[in-house]
Amino acid sequence: MPFNNQFLTCVLLIALLAACSDQEASREPSEVGQVDITEVLRLGDEAAGDTVLFSRITNLAVNSRGDIIVEEARRPSIRVFNSEGAYVSDVGGMGQGPGEYRYTWGVVVGSADSVYVWEVYTDRVMVYDPHDFSFVRHVTVEDDGIKGAVGIIGIGEAGWIMPIQARPFQPGHDGKMTVHEDADFEIRKVDLDGDYGQEIIATVRDNEMIYHVFEESGGFTIHGVPYARNAAWAMGPNDMLYYGWGDAIQISVANVDGSIQTRIYHEHDPVFITDAEAEAAAQDMVNEQHEKLLAARGLHETKPAFKTFVVDEAGNVWVKLSSIENATTADWLILDMESEVVGIAALPINVTLKMIRNGRAYGTEQQNGEDIMVVVYEIT
C-alpha cells in the first residue's frame, strides 16, 4: 500500500512538574520542554496514491497487535489493517445474515482482542474472533421502547459500558409525535446477556440539537446547532470511565460501579465566535425553517470549551480545545488525574485523535466536513 513519506512533526509541550518546599509550584512557559510527535502512517490519502479509500469514518479501535480497525458509517463497513497499513480482513459485512449488519455505531476491542460492534437497527452487540475476525455470536441488548442503547464505549470484566438514551421523539396520547424532554445519556453497564438493569454509572447531557415537531402533520425533524456543546466519553486504564460535556473543561472519572473517583477540571479562556464565523454558520442552515428555529433558540457567543477528548494509558486526558478563527492547528491540553497540566500537543485542526495505545496516537483527518483518512502518530 502506498505510504505518505512526508512525515508531519507536531510539537508536544510537556510541562515538568516540580515542588517548591512542601508545595507544588506552577511552571512558567519558559520552563516547558518539547517532545516531537511524528506521523508514521496514513491511510486513505488518494492524493498520495493510496488505493484504500474511506467514505465516512466514525470509529477506530486498535488491538494488542497494533491492528487498526476502521468503522465506516456510509457503506457501512469495518475493515482491519495491520500496524504497517496493509489490509488484513473485513469484520463482518453489510447484510442481514449471521455476522452481518445494516448500520453500525461503535467498535471496541476487549482485553483479549475480541472485537465488539454495535448494530443499530437490531439493538445487537456483534462479537468477532480476536484472531481471524470471524463472527462468533450476537447479543440483543434490552430496549424498553422508550430508552435504548445508542452505542458502545468499552468492555470490562462484567460487561459492556454503553450509553442509554430515550428516543428524542415519543408518540403522544393523540398518536402524534412529541419531543421527549429528558433525553440525556445514561451510561450503564450491560451484562453479557444484554441486560442493563437500573444501575446508572453516569449521566451526561444530551448533544445540543434542535428537535422539532410540526403541529399540523405531527411529523418531526432534527437540526444541528452551530458550535454545539456535545457529550464526550472514553474508557481509561483499569476500567475507568471518563465523561464530560463540551461547555466546560470538567471531566468526571468513575469506576464501573458508579462511584466517582475524581473530577478533572481546568479553567479556560473562552474563544468568541466572530461575525464572519457566525455568517458562515448561517449559510450552512439547511432551510428557512432551520434558520427560524435556531434564531428562536439563540446563537452561542463562544465556541465550546472542548470538542472531544481521549485518554492515554497513564490515565491522562487529552482534550481538544476550540481554536480561533482561521487557525490551522488545534491545541490538545493534557491533564492528569490531579487536574495538573502535563502537556500541550499542537495538531492540525482537522485531525481528531480517537485513541492512544502502545505509544501511538490514532486519529482521523477530515476533508470537506467528513473524516476520510486515518492518521497515526508515534509519541516519543
N, C-alpha and C positions, 0 to 999 in steps of 0.2 A: 504494500500500500504506500502511495507517495506520502512523504512526510515534509512538513514545512521546516526547513533548517534555519530559518530566521528566528532565532530564539528571542523571546521577549523577556527582558530582565526588569523585574519590578523591585521596588525598594521596600523592604520590611524594616521599620524603625523599631528596634527593641529597646524599651525603656528599662534600664538596670535599676533594680530596687536596692535601696541602701537604708541603713539605720543611723540615726544621729542620737547619740547617748542611748536612752531607753525608748525613744520614739522614732517612728518611721519618718524619713524626710522625703519631700517631693522632689522629683527630678526636674531640672530645668531643660529646655530644648537643647542647649549646648552639650548636655550630658548623655544624649541619646546616641546609641550606636547603630550601625547599619548591618543588615544581613540581606544578601541577594536571594530572590526567588526567580528561578529560571523556567521558562516554558520548555517542556521536554516532549510534549505530544499534542497533536491537534488532529481532530477527526471531523470530516465533513466540509473541508475547505476546497470548494470547487475551483477557486481561482488558482490554487496551488497544485491542481491536477488530481485532487483526491477523487476517487471513484465511488466512495461510500458517502452518500448524502442523506441528510435528515430533513424531515418535514417540519415537525414541531416537537422539540424535546421537552418533556415535562418532569422527568425524574432521572437521577443517576443512582447507582449502587455499585459498590466495589467489594469483592470477596477477598479472602486472605491471600490468594494467589496474585492479586493485582488485576484480575479480570474486571473490565468496566462493563456494567450492564446499563444499557441506554433504553429508556422508555419513551416512545413517541405516541402522541395522542391522536394525530390526524389520520394515521393509516388504519388502525393502530398497529404497532409492532414493538417487540422488545428484542434487542439484539445484544450479543456479547462479543467483546473484543478483548484480546489479551493485553498485557501491560505494555507491549510494543506497538499496539494499534492494529494487529491483524484480526480479521473476523474469525470468530470461533464457532458460534451457533446462534440460532434463534431460541428464544424461550417461548414455548407455545406458539400460537399463531391465530390469525383472525378467523373467526367462525363460531359455531355453537356446539362443536363436538367436545370430547374429553380433552382437557388442557387448553381449549381454545377460548377466545374472548371476543366480545364486540367492542368494549370500551374499558380501558383501564385507567386507574388514577392512583399510582403508588407502587413502588417496587422496593423491597428491603431484603437484606441478606442476614441470616441468623448466624449465631456463633460458630456453627458447624458448616456454614456456607450454603445451606439450603436457601432457595430463592422463594420469596413470598410476594404475590401480586394481588392487588385489589381489583376485582372485576365489578364495575359499577352497576350494570343493568341487572345482574343476578344476585347482587349482595353476597359475593363469594370471595374468600381468600383462596387463591390457587397456589399449590405447593409444587415446587420443581426440584429435581435431584441436584445436589451440590456439585456433581462431577460432570455429567453429560447434559444437564438441564432438561432431562425428560420429565414429563408430567407424572406426579406421584398421586395426588388426590386434591380434592377441594373441600372447603368447609363453608357452609352457609352461615352468615352472621345474622343474628336476630334483628328484626325490623318490626316495630310495633305499629307501623302505618303512619305515625307522626314523626318519630325520630329514627334515624338510621345512621350507620357508619358512612363516612364520606371520604375515607382514605385510610392509609396505614402509615404509622410513624416509625415503628420499630417492633422488635420482639424481645421479650425477656424469658426467664425461666418458666413463668406461669402463663404466658400467652402473649398475644399481640397488643400493642398500645395503639389505640385508634381514636380519631376524633368522631364524636357522635353529634349530629345536628338535626334539629327539627326542620322539616321542609319549609321553605320561606312562604309558600302559599298553601293554605288549607281550605277545604270546602266549608262554607257556612251553612246555616240552617236552611237557607233558600237554595242551596246547591251551587251557588256562585262562589268563586274563589275569594278569599280574603288574605291579607298579609298577616302572617304569624309573627307576633311581636317579639317573642322570645326565641331567637334563632342563634344564640351564642353557642360556641363549640363546647361540648363536654368531652374531655379526654378520659377515656376509660380503658381498663384492662379487659380484653376479651379472651376468654379461655379457649383452649384448643378444640372445644366442641362448638364454638361460635356464640356462647352466651356471655353477656357482659353485666348482667345484674344491675344493681342500683348504685354501686360504689363509684364515685367520681374522683379521679385523681386531680383534675384541674379544670377550671372554666376559663375560656378565652373569648373575648368579644368577637362578634361576627365581623367579617370583612365589610368595609364600607361599600355598600351598593344601594341603588335606588330600586326598591320593589314597588311596583305599581299595578293596581287592578282597575280596569275600565268599568265604570259603574253600569253602563248600559248593557254591554255584552257579557261582562263577567270574565273577560279574558285578562291575561296578565302579561307583564313584561319586566325585564331586569335591565338596568342601565348601570354603567360604570360611573365612578366619581374620580375626577382628576386629582392626582396626588393623594389617593386614598390611604387611610390607615388600615392595615391588614394584620391578621393573626399570623404568628410565626412560631414554629416549634422544631425541636430536634432532639434526638437521643444522644446522650453523652456517655462517658465510661461508667461502668458499674450500674447499668440500667437506670441512669438518672435522666429525668425528663426536664428539658429547658423549654420555657414558653413565654411569650410576651405579645404585646400589641404595639403597632408602629408609632403611636403618638408620643412615647417617651422611651428612653433607653433604660428600661426596667425589666430585667429578665428573671423570672422566678425559676427556681430549681427544686424539683421534688423527686423523691423516690417513688417507686410504683405502688407503694401502699398509701400514697396520697399525702404523707406528711411533708410539710415544707422544710427544706434544708437551709435555704438561704435565698436572698434576692440580690441580684447583681444590678447595681444602679450607677448611672453616670449622668451628670448634668451636661446638657448640650446647648450650644448656641443655635437658635432656630435659623433655618435657611428660608428666607422670604421668597415668595413667588413673584417674579417680575411681571410687568404689564405684558411684555412680549410672550412670556410663557403662558399667561392666562389666555391671551388671544389665540395662541396655538392650541391650547386645550379646548377652547370653544369651537375651533374648526373641526375637532375630532368628534363633535356631537353627531350622533347617527341620524337624528331628525329633529324637527322643531319641538316635538313633544319632549324629547330628551332634554333639550335646552331649557324648556319651561320648568320641568321637574327639578333640574339642577339649580335653576335660579331660585325656585321656591325653597329648596333645601339650604342654599347658601354655599358659597365657594370658600375653600380654605385660603388663608392668607400665607400660610407657611407649608413647606414640604414636610413629609413625615420625618420623625426623628431618625428612624432607620427603615430600610426596605426589607431586609431579611438578615438571618444570621446562621452560622454553622458552629459546631462545637468540635474542638480538636481532641486528641487522645489524652491530653493532660487535663481536660475539663475546662479549658479556656474557651470563651465565646468570642467569635469573630463577627462583628456587627457591621453591616454595610450601611454607611451613613449617606444621607442625601447630599447632593453636590450642587454647587452654584450653577447659574446659567452658563451654557456653552463649555462646561468643564469636559475634559477628555478623560479624566481619571476620577475614581471614587475611593475614598478612604475607608478601610476596614479597621475599625477600632477593636483591639484585642484586650479583653478584660478577664482577670482571673476570678476565682470564687470569692475573693475578698473585695471585689469591685476595684481593684488596682489596675491601672492601665499598664499592660506589659508589652504593648507593641502597637504599631500602626502600619498597615500594609496598603500601598497605593497600587491599585489595579486598574486596567482600562474600564471605563464607565459602563461598557456594555457586557462586561463579564460578571457573572453571578456564581460564586462558589456554592457547591452543593454538599460537599463533604470533604473531610480531611482524614487521611488514613495512611499509616506507614510512611510518614514523611513526605507525603504528596497531597496537594490540594487539587480537587477535581471540580470543574465548573463547566458552565455553558456560556457561549458567546452569542449575543443577539445581533441580528441584522434585520432591518425593516420590521421591527416590532416583534420578532419571534426568535426563540432560541433554536439555532440551526447548526451549531458547532459544539463539539466537546473540546475542552482545553484542559491540559494537565500541567501543573507546576511542581517542580522539585523544591522543597523547603530545606535549606541548609542551615 
